Amino acid sequence: MARGRKSSVEHIIGKLREAEVLQAKGSTIADLSRELGVSEQTYYRWRREYGGLKLDQAKRLKQLEQENTRLKRLVADQALDMAILKEAASGNF
């Protein structure tokens, strides 16, 4: 996998399942990372984030993360608008 390229949730879950099989066969983390084409750090990050999740759960997690990001941006924009209006109303512009 090319450096910096984001993998789909389906791809990650598939790679983690493949890693489980390789581990059951006695492969080390270094070996299975090489086999999967990712760094050990990426493997551990994927396992921490998606390990134990089913595909539908992982997809829902990604959707919720995207919605959360969108809502945070909306709140930040609204807070900025309120600050601008407050400053304009006090005459300090």
MDTraj code that builds the backbone (N, CA, C; nanometers):
import mdtraj as md
import numpy as np

residues = "MET ALA ARG GLY ARG LYS SER SER VAL GLU HIS ILE ILE GLY LYS LEU ARG GLU ALA GLU VAL LEU GLN ALA LYS GLY SER THR ILE ALA ASP LEU SER ARG GLU LEU GLY VAL SER GLU GLN THR TYR TYR ARG TRP ARG ARG GLU TYR GLY GLY LEU LYS LEU ASP GLN ALA LYS ARG LEU LYS GLN LEU GLU GLN GLU ASN THR ARG LEU LYS ARG LEU VAL ALA ASP GLN ALA LEU ASP MET ALA ILE LEU LYS GLU ALA ALA SER GLY ASN PHE".split()
xyz = np.array([
    [0.0848, -0.1180, 0.0000],
    [0.0000, 0.0000, 0.0000],
    [0.0887, 0.1233, 0.0000],
    [0.0559, 0.2197, -0.0807],
    [0.1358, 0.3408, -0.0928],
    [0.1255, 0.4242, 0.0341],
    [0.2324, 0.4874, 0.0682],
    [0.2381, 0.5689, 0.1885],
    [0.1398, 0.6854, 0.1770],
    [0.0664, 0.7108, 0.2867],
    [-0.0240, 0.8231, 0.2909],
    [-0.1602, 0.7978, 0.2273],
    [-0.1819, 0.6818, 0.1723],
    [-0.3098, 0.6515, 0.1079],
    [-0.4040, 0.5937, 0.2125],
    [-0.5245, 0.6459, 0.2174],
    [-0.6219, 0.5963, 0.3138],
    [-0.6871, 0.4686, 0.2637],
    [-0.7006, 0.3748, 0.3529],
    [-0.7656, 0.2486, 0.3197],
    [-0.9123, 0.2550, 0.3588],
    [-0.9943, 0.1817, 0.2851],
    [-1.1357, 0.1757, 0.3186],
    [-1.1538, 0.0869, 0.4416],
    [-1.2651, 0.1052, 0.5075],
    [-1.2958, 0.0260, 0.6257],
    [-1.2994, -0.1226, 0.5901],
    [-1.3579, -0.1527, 0.4742],
    [-1.3674, -0.2922, 0.4306],
    [-1.2283, -0.3519, 0.4122],
    [-1.1394, -0.2733, 0.3529],
    [-1.0019, -0.3181, 0.3291],
    [-0.9303, -0.3456, 0.4617],
    [-0.9452, -0.2543, 0.5554],
    [-0.8786, -0.2679, 0.6854],
    [-0.9292, -0.3914, 0.7592],
    [-1.0609, -0.4091, 0.7642],
    [-1.1189, -0.5251, 0.8329],
    [-1.0687, -0.6536, 0.7684],
    [-1.0634, -0.6564, 0.6355],
    [-1.0121, -0.7741, 0.5648],
    [-0.8674, -0.8032, 0.6002],
    [-0.7852, -0.6979, 0.6050],
    [-0.6435, -0.7152, 0.6405],
    [-0.6293, -0.7641, 0.7842],
    [-0.7125, -0.7135, 0.8751],
    [-0.7057, -0.7589, 1.0141],
    [-0.7453, -0.9065, 1.0256],
    [-0.8449, -0.9482, 0.9494],
    [-0.8843, -1.0901, 0.9512],
    [-0.7704, -1.1761, 0.8960],
    [-0.7060, -1.1278, 0.7905],
    [-0.5918, -1.1980, 0.7331],
    [-0.4787, -1.2067, 0.8362],
    [-0.4584, -1.0995, 0.9110],
    [-0.3545, -1.0979, 1.0142],
    [-0.3846, -1.2004, 1.1237],
    [-0.5124, -1.2139, 1.1595],
    [-0.5503, -1.3128, 1.2610],
    [-0.5135, -1.4535, 1.2152],
    [-0.5381, -1.4823, 1.0886],
    [-0.5047, -1.6139, 1.0330],
    [-0.3538, -1.6356, 1.0373],
    [-0.2779, -1.5348, 0.9951],
    [-0.1319, -1.5457, 0.9952],
    [-0.0778, -1.5634, 1.1371],
    [-0.1361, -1.4917, 1.2333],
    [-0.0928, -1.5062, 1.3724],
    [-0.1228, -1.6461, 1.4233],
    [-0.2372, -1.7002, 1.3867],
    [-0.2731, -1.8351, 1.4302],
    [-0.1759, -1.9377, 1.3744],
    [-0.1170, -1.9070, 1.2592],
    [-0.0178, -1.9962, 1.1996],
    [0.1212, -1.9752, 1.2576],
    [0.1334, -1.8806, 1.3511],
    [0.2610, -1.8601, 1.4189],
    [0.3468, -1.7469, 1.3662],
    [0.2930, -1.6645, 1.2794],
    [0.3704, -1.5517, 1.2271],
    [0.3887, -1.4449, 1.3339],
    [0.5030, -1.3789, 1.3283],
    [0.5271, -1.2673, 1.4195],
    [0.4584, -1.1435, 1.3628],
    [0.4472, -1.0392, 1.4466],
    [0.3856, -0.9149, 1.4022],
    [0.4653, -0.8558, 1.2852],
    [0.5974, -0.8613, 1.2927],
    [0.6819, -0.8091, 1.1852],
    [0.6551, -0.8847, 1.0549],
    [0.6438, -1.0171, 1.0644],
    [0.6179, -1.0985, 0.9449],
    [0.4813, -1.0690, 0.8848],
    [0.3795, -1.0638, 0.9691],
    [0.2455, -1.0414, 0.9156],
    [0.2295, -0.8997, 0.8629],
    [0.2974, -0.8027, 0.9236],
    [0.2930, -0.6660, 0.8715],
    [0.3523, -0.6602, 0.7319],
    [0.4643, -0.7284, 0.7149],
    [0.5285, -0.7343, 0.5840],
    [0.4366, -0.8020, 0.4824],
    [0.3745, -0.9109, 0.5252],
    [0.2833, -0.9860, 0.4380],
    [0.1622, -0.9013, 0.3971],
    [0.1122, -0.8195, 0.4912],
    [-0.0041, -0.7350, 0.4625],
    [0.0333, -0.6091, 0.3855],
    [0.1621, -0.5763, 0.3844],
    [0.2074, -0.4575, 0.3126],
    [0.1874, -0.3284, 0.3889],
    [0.1867, -0.3374, 0.5228],
    [0.1731, -0.2183, 0.6074],
    [0.2821, -0.2205, 0.7131],
    [0.3054, -0.1056, 0.7745],
    [0.4037, -0.1005, 0.8818],
    [0.3439, -0.1611, 1.0087],
    [0.4308, -0.1958, 1.1018],
    [0.3814, -0.2484, 1.2299],
    [0.2963, -0.1440, 1.2998],
    [0.3385, -0.0185, 1.2896],
    [0.2633, 0.0904, 1.3519],
    [0.1211, 0.0974, 1.2952],
    [0.1093, 0.0855, 1.1641],
    [-0.0223, 0.0874, 1.0996],
    [-0.1053, -0.0317, 1.1452],
    [-0.0424, -0.1478, 1.1507],
    [-0.1141, -0.2671, 1.1967],
    [-0.1687, -0.2445, 1.3367],
    [-0.0856, -0.1965, 1.4296],
    [-0.1304, -0.1749, 1.5676],
    [-0.2399, -0.0685, 1.5752],
    [-0.2286, 0.0358, 1.4929],
    [-0.3307, 0.1408, 1.4912],
    [-0.4626, 0.0841, 1.4417],
    [-0.4576, 0.0057, 1.3331],
    [-0.5785, -0.0571, 1.2815],
    [-0.6401, -0.1496, 1.3849],
    [-0.5553, -0.2280, 1.4502],
    [-0.6062, -0.3234, 1.5482],
    [-0.6712, -0.2501, 1.6657],
    [-0.6083, -0.1383, 1.7074],
    [-0.6647, -0.0614, 1.8183],
    [-0.7997, -0.0020, 1.7786],
    [-0.8092, 0.0491, 1.6560],
    [-0.9301, 0.1172, 1.6127],
    [-1.0400, 0.0223, 1.5669],
    [-1.0026, -0.0840, 1.4957],
    [-1.1026, -0.1711, 1.4333],
    [-1.1025, -0.3145, 1.4839],
    [-1.0077, -0.3510, 1.5673],
    [-0.9996, -0.4882, 1.6146],
    [-1.1258, -0.5298, 1.6878],
    [-1.1794, -0.6421, 1.6509],
    [-1.2993, -0.6941, 1.7168],
    [-1.4296, -0.6396, 1.6599],
    [-1.4212, -0.5427, 1.5697],
    [-1.5434, -0.4881, 1.5110],
    [-1.5827, -0.5683, 1.3879],
    [-1.7118, -0.5820, 1.3704],
    [-1.7621, -0.6405, 1.2469],
    [-1.7679, -0.5289, 1.1436],
    [-1.7784, -0.5664, 1.0182],
    [-1.7742, -0.4695, 0.9097],
    [-1.8816, -0.3620, 0.9247],
    [-2.0049, -0.4021, 0.9569],
    [-2.1118, -0.3030, 0.9703],
    [-2.0871, -0.2094, 1.0885],
    [-2.0287, -0.2610, 1.1959],
    [-1.9960, -0.1767, 1.3113],
    [-1.8865, -0.0766, 1.2759],
    [-1.7873, -0.1209, 1.2019],
    [-1.6779, -0.0329, 1.1629],
    [-1.7280, 0.0773, 1.0691],
    [-1.8170, 0.0417, 0.9770],
    [-1.8739, 0.1420, 0.8866],
    [-1.9522, 0.2458, 0.9663],
    [-2.0295, 0.1995, 1.0627],
    [-2.1089, 0.2915, 1.1452],
    [-2.0170, 0.3815, 1.2271],
    [-1.9084, 0.3276, 1.2788],
    [-1.8115, 0.4071, 1.3535],
    [-1.7566, 0.5189, 1.2662],
    [-1.7185, 0.4868, 1.1428],
    [-1.6658, 0.5880, 1.0507],
    [-1.7710, 0.6953, 1.0227],
    [-1.8961, 0.6544, 1.0028],
    [-2.0032, 0.7508, 0.9777],
    [-2.0196, 0.8450, 1.0963],
    [-2.0174, 0.7889, 1.2169],
    [-2.0332, 0.8709, 1.3370],
    [-1.9154, 0.9660, 1.3550],
    [-1.7944, 0.9210, 1.3228],
    [-1.6774, 1.0078, 1.3317],
    [-1.6890, 1.1239, 1.2338],
    [-1.7353, 1.0963, 1.1119],
    [-1.7529, 1.2021, 1.0121],
    [-1.8612, 1.3007, 1.0560],
    [-1.9709, 1.2508, 1.1088],
    [-2.0787, 1.3370, 1.1571],
    [-2.0302, 1.4226, 1.2735],
    [-1.9530, 1.3636, 1.3631],
    [-1.8986, 1.4367, 1.4771],
    [-1.8077, 1.5501, 1.4300],
    [-1.7232, 1.5230, 1.3314],
    [-1.6347, 1.6253, 1.2758],
    [-1.7157, 1.7386, 1.2144],
    [-1.8194, 1.7034, 1.1406],
    [-1.9055, 1.8041, 1.0774],
    [-1.9735, 1.8918, 1.1830],
    [-2.0238, 1.8292, 1.2888],
    [-2.0916, 1.9044, 1.3947],
    [-1.9947, 1.9937, 1.4720],
    [-1.8739, 1.9459, 1.4962],
    [-1.7738, 2.0287, 1.5643],
    [-1.7413, 2.1526, 1.4820],
    [-1.7284, 2.1345, 1.3510],
    [-1.7004, 2.2470, 1.2617],
    [-1.8163, 2.3466, 1.2655],
    [-1.9391, 2.2950, 1.2662],
    [-2.0580, 2.3799, 1.2706],
    [-2.0616, 2.4615, 1.4000],
    [-2.0313, 2.3979, 1.5127],
    [-2.0300, 2.4676, 1.6413],
    [-1.9202, 2.5739, 1.6434],
    [-1.8034, 2.5426, 1.5886],
    [-1.6939, 2.6397, 1.5855],
    [-1.7324, 2.7604, 1.4999],
    [-1.7946, 2.7360, 1.3855],
    [-1.8390, 2.8459, 1.2992],
    [-1.9423, 2.9323, 1.3708],
    [-2.0342, 2.8681, 1.4406],
    [-2.1382, 2.9414, 1.5118],
    [-2.0779, 3.0240, 1.6254],
    [-1.9821, 2.9685, 1.6970],
    [-1.9167, 3.0422, 1.8055],
    [-1.8426, 3.1638, 1.7495],
    [-1.7796, 3.1480, 1.6345],
    [-1.7102, 3.2590, 1.5706],
    [-1.8091, 3.3679, 1.5296],
    [-1.9205, 3.3271, 1.4708],
    [-2.0238, 3.4240, 1.4330],
    [-2.0747, 3.5002, 1.5546],
    [-2.0959, 3.4303, 1.6649],
    [-2.1441, 3.4944, 1.7876],
    [-2.0418, 3.5934, 1.8415],
    [-1.9151, 3.5573, 1.8372],
    [-1.8104, 3.6468, 1.8849],
    [-1.8034, 3.7727, 1.7993],
    [-1.8166, 3.7572, 1.6678],
    [-1.8149, 3.8727, 1.5773],
    [-1.9338, 3.9631, 1.6054],
    [-2.0519, 3.9051, 1.6212],
    [-2.1713, 3.9849, 1.6500],
    [-2.1608, 4.0566, 1.7841],
    [-2.1036, 3.9882, 1.8835],
    [-2.0872, 4.0487, 2.0162],
    [-1.9920, 4.1675, 2.0082],
    [-1.8830, 4.1511, 1.9351],
    [-1.7869, 4.2592, 1.9207],
    [-1.8473, 4.3762, 1.8444],
    [-1.9236, 4.3467, 1.7395],
    [-1.9876, 4.4523, 1.6618],
    [-2.0922, 4.5258, 1.7455],
    [-2.1648, 4.4546, 1.8299],
    [-2.2680, 4.5152, 1.9124],
    [-2.2081, 4.6046, 2.0209],
    [-2.0880, 4.5724, 2.0663],
    [-2.0264, 4.6543, 2.1709],
    [-1.9566, 4.7767, 2.1134],
    [-1.9465, 4.7852, 1.9820],
    [-1.8868, 4.9011, 1.9175],
    [-1.7352, 4.8993, 1.9131],
    [-1.6716, 4.7860, 1.9362],
    [-1.5243, 4.7752, 1.9352],
    [-1.4726, 4.7224, 1.8027],
    [-1.5062, 4.7853, 1.6969],
    [-1.4599, 4.7369, 1.5669],
    [-1.3875, 4.8400, 1.4896],
])
top = md.Topology()
chain = top.add_chain()
for i, resn in enumerate(residues, 1):
    res = top.add_residue(resn, chain, resSeq=i)
    for name in ("N", "CA", "C"):
        top.add_atom(name, md.element.get_by_symbol(name[0]), res)
traj = md.Trajectory(xyz[None], top)
